[in-house]
Amino acid sequence: MNPNRHPAGPYREIYLALPLQRFDNREIARGIYRFALPTHHWICFFVDTDPEVIRSLPINERTGGIIGRFGRPELAKAAASLGIPAINVHGGQPMEGLPMVGPSHEETGRFAARQFLESGYPHLGYYGLKNEDFSECTKKGFVDELAGEGRKVEICEFTSMRKQRISRLGEAAPMDWLRRVPKPIAIHCPQDFFGHEIGFLCSQLGFRVPQDVAILSTNNDEILCMATQPALSSIRLPWQEVGFRSAQLLHEIMEGGEPPSEPVFLDSPDLVTRQSTEVIRCRDEVVEKAIREIQARIKESLDIDSLAAFCGVSRRGLEKRFRAVLDRSPLQELNRVKIEAIKQMLRRDRRSIEQISDELGFSSAVYLSQFFHRETGMTPGTYRKRFAASGHQR
């Protein structure tokens, strides 16, 4: 008999080490309940992520298991010591002895880097937490992806997440770093509250967001993103799916299944664009003006001759400037922006292709589908299905 199998009964007691003051933990809890409530009799108890608290949890014949954020070795050891099935909802390095489900923080960093590379930012930075696994993994993906393109990253890291953030905002080091880095610069942060801090520091130092400092954070906590002025662009991670899959995996182990030997990564990051990255800065004012016009008129029909006239240059002159700055043509940039707009609509809701076509100014749904297939190699319907399926184990 599998030692992980627990006796069946009318209900199971499940511990959730998920402090609910955090947005991502609330989303994980939603996913867990989405799995548990329809067909499984789980009673969930929320507990602190403290090693001593976890080690002292009462265990009885009704205790099914524990799901939690065990991103530090002392937490993972405490969870493993309980002798019950335990799932680590985490996206960094696996902790020995615990099955892991989460978004890959390293892939999130790579995703952020690709957004910056596509947008043509001249200088790039990272503002995160030193010696914390989620931040170190995000930084690694971000730096490695940019290094592959020969790009340097300006890095500022602090050492304690638990320190009062208001006191850190008064420290000289982050402010000196922000003064010193070349501008315009695009900065990636591994959590929204770090992006919120950068926004606050910019306001104190008189730097314009996004003209001088563009900010892209992670998690898409709408309260924090909208509380920042201007509002933060953020990478939305599939935390509800993480919760659902972790509960599903815990159930399988409680029923006698074997824990997976490899991490279960659910990689479907989604860019939510707000004002903090709205303006693309580059070393050519004409190209910048053209990019702004492309973004402003994304829902209209825009041809390159009209774009060149708007910028006060010839079409040939605009082509040369785009090639020199972005290594692509104005038409390629226009198509890239349109494709990204279509992808975001396909990912975020169930609007029909006809509705998306109307909103983005295409002459017909057929033409939109042909355009999307030509640029991406797949139909809009196929893309939507693949994105929906990307929350499954890789």
N, C-alpha and C positions, 0 to 999 in steps of 0.2 A: 504493500500500500504506500502511496506517495505520502511522505511525512507532512507535505504542505496541505493535504486534504483535511478539511474541517467537517465535523458532523453537520448534516443538513438539519434545518429547523425552520420555525416560522419567521425568524428574522436573524440578521447578522448585525453585529456592532462593528462599525468601521471608523477608525480614527483618521482625521484629516488634519495634518500639520500644515495648515494654510492660513496664515494671518490675513483676515479679510479686509484690513485697511488697504491692502494692495490691490490695484485694479486687476492685474493678471491672475492673482489668486482667486478673485471673485469669478473671473471667467472660467478658470479651471473647475471651480466648484459647480458652476452652471453645467459644464459638460459632464461632471460626475453624476449630478442629479438627473441629467437627461438620460443617462444610461440606467441608473438605479431605480428611478421612480416607476416607470411603466410596468416592469415585470419582476423586479427583485426587491426583496424585503430587507432593505438596509436602513439602519438607524445610524446617522453620522454624528460624530462628536468632534468639534473643532478644538485643537490643542495648540499650545505655543510651540514654536520651533526652537526649543531649548533642550540641549542634551539631557539635562537632569529631569526635566518634565517628561520627556519621551521615555527614558529608562524606567520611570516610576509609574507608567500607565498600568492600570489594573487589567489583567488578562484572565478571561474565563472561557467556558465552553462556547459562548456566543460570539466571542471576538473573532471577526473574520480576517482583518488585516489593517494595514495603514498605508495611506497615500500622503506624500508630503514633499516639500522642497528641501531635499537633503543634499545641498550643493557643497557642503563642507565635510571633511572626513569625520569630525567628531559627531555630527548629526547622523551621517550614514551609519557609523558604528552603533550609535544609540538605537536607531531603528532596527538594525540587524540583530541586536541583542535581545529583542523582544521575543524572538522565536516564532513569529507569525509572518505570513506573506506581506512583503513591503514593496511599494513601487515608488521610485524616485522620479518626480516630475521636474526635469532639469534638462538644460540644453547644452551643457558644457562637457567636461570630461566625466566619463562614467566613474561611479564610486564602487569599489570592490564589494561584491556580494549583493548588490541591489539591482534589479531590472530597472531600466531607465526609459522614460517616454518624454519627449519634448521637442521643441524646435531646435535646430542646430544653430547655436549662436555664431559659430564660425561662418556658416552659410549666410546668416543675416548680415554679418560684416561684409562679406563679398557682395551681397545684393546692394548694400549701401554704396560700396565703391563703384559698382557698375552704374548706378544712378548718377553719381557725380561725373564719371568718365563720359557718359552719354551727353551730359548737360554742358560740358566744356568748361568747368570751373578751373581757373589757373592755379589756385593754391588749395591744399586740402589738409584738414586737421582732425584729431580725435581727442575727445574729452571724456575720460572714464575713471574707473576705480582700479587702483593697483592691487594685485594679489587676490582679487575676487574672480572666481572662475568664469562667471558669465561675461564679465568685462574683458578679461584676458583673451577668452576665445573669440569674442566679437572683434577685438583689436587685431588678433592674428589674421582672421579672415579679411578684414579691411586692409591691413598693411600688405599682406601677401598678394591680394588681388591688384593693388595699385603698383606694387613692386614689379609685377609682371609686365606692367606698361611703362616701367621706368619712372614712376612718380614717387616723390618723397612726401612723407606725412609729418606734420607738426603735431606733437603729442604732449598733452598735459594730463597727468594722473594724480589723484589724491589717495590717501591711504586708509581712510576710515569711513565706511558708509553710515556708521552709527553715531558719528559725531554730529552735533547740532549743525544743520546745513546753514543756518543763518550766520553762524560764526565763521564757517568756511568762506561765505561770500564776502566777508570783511578781510580775509587774508590777502596778503600781497601777491602770493605766487600765481593764483589763477588770473588775477587782474594784470599782473606783469606779463604773463604769457599772452593774454589776449591783446595787450598793447603791442607786444613784440612781433607777433606772427605777421607775415606779409599779407596784404589785402589787395583785392577782395579774396576771401577765403570761404570755403564750405566746410563745416564742422559736423562730424557724425558723433552722436552720443548713444550709448547702449541702453539708456532708460530715458523716459520722458522728463523725469525731474532733473536730470542732468542738463537736458536741453532747456528746461525752464530756467536753470541757473545761468546758462550762457546768455539767454535772452535778457535776464536781469542785469548781468554784468555789462552787456552791450549798452543798455539804457544808462547805466551809471557812467560809462566811459564815453558816451556820445557817439558810438558806432551805429550805423544804420543797418537794420535787418530788413531785407536780405541784401541790400546794395553793397555793404561792406562785409558783413558776416552772414552767410546763409547757414541755417541750422536744420539738420535732419536727425530726429531722435527715434526711439524705438518703443513700441507697445501700443501706441495710439490710445492712451488714456485721455478721453475727450475732455475731461475736466481740466487736467493739466495743460493739454494742448491749447484749449481755448482761453485758459487763464493767462497764457503767455501772450505778450504783445510785441510784434504781430503773432498771430496764431501759428503753432508749430506744425510743420510737416512731420509725419511719423510713419514708421514701418509697422504695419499691423501684423501680429503673429497669431497663429491659429490656436490660442489658448483653450478655447472651448473644446476643440477637437482633441487637444492634449488630455483634457480632463476625461472626455468620453473614452478615449483609447486606454487611458490608465485604469479606469474603472473596469472596462472590459477585460483587460489583462489581469487585473486582480481577481476578478470573478473566475477566469479560466484557471488561474493557479489554485484558488480555493477549491475548485472542483477537481483538482488532481492533475492539472496540466503542468508541463515543465516550463519554468521561467525562460525567456529568450536569452541566448548567450550574447547577443549584440544589442546595442541601444536601438530603440525605435524612434527614428527622427521623422517628424512631420514637417516637411519644408514646403510651405506655401506662403512666403512673405508677400505682402501687398502694400504698395506705396500709397499713402493718403496725403495728397498734396494740399498744403495750405500756404499762407502768405510768407512763411519763413524761408521758403525756397522758390518763391514765385518768380523772382527776377533772375535771369541768368546773366552772370557777369563774365565778361571775357576781355581780352586785350584790344578789341576792335569795336569802337562805338557803333559803327554801321552794322556789324554783325549782331551786336547786342540789340540794336533797335529792330532789326529784322526778326530776331527770335521773339522779342516781345510782341511784335505784330502777329506773328504766326500763332502764338499762344492766345492772344486776344481774339483772334478771328478763327479759332479752331472749329467753330460751328457754322462757318461760312465757306463759300467757294472762293479760294484765293489762288491766283496764278502768279508765277514768278516775275513776269513783266510788271504786274501791278505792285508787287512787293519791292522790286528794285526802284520803281518810280517813287514809292512812298519813302524809301531810304535816300532818295536823291542821287542815285548812281545808276549806271547802265547795268543791264542784266549780266553782261560779261564781267563787269567790275565786281558785282555782287558774288558771282560764281568764284572769282579768284580769291576774294576775301574769305569766303566760307571755307574754301579748300585750305587756305593758309592757316586759319584759326582752328577749325573743327575737323579738317580732313574729310569733309563730305560736302555735297552740294546743297544749295537751298532747297531743292526739290526733295532730296533725301531727308533733310531735317523736317520739312513739312510732312512728309509721309510718316516719319518716325513719331512725330507728335500725334498725328491722327491715329496711328496704330495703337499708341499707348492709351489714348482716350477710349478707343474701342475696347481694348483689353480691360481697362478699369470698369467700364460699364458691364462687360460680360462677367467679370468676377463678382461685382458687388450686388447685383440684383437679377431678377428674372425678366427684365424687359425683353420684348421680342426684337429680332433683327430689324424689323420694319420700324419700330419705335426708336431704336438706336440710330438707324439710318436717317430718320427725320430730324432727330436732335442734333446730329453732326453735319447736317447739310448735304448729305449724299442724294443723288437724283433718284435712287431706288435701293431697295434692300439687295437686289441682285448685284448692282454695281458695288455696293459695300462688300458683299461676300467675295466677289471677284478680286477686289482690291486687297482685302485681308488675306486671301489665299495666295495672291501673287507676292505679297510682302513677307508672309510668315510660313508659307508652305502647308497651311491647314485652313479648314473652314472655320468660321466663328463658332458653329455648333461643336466641332471637334475640340476647339480651344476651351470652350466652357466646360465640356465633359472632362477634359484632362485636368483642368484646374480643380474641379470638384473632386476628382480622384486623387489629387496630389497630397491630400491629407492622410493617405494610407502609408503603411510602412514601405520604406524604400527597398 
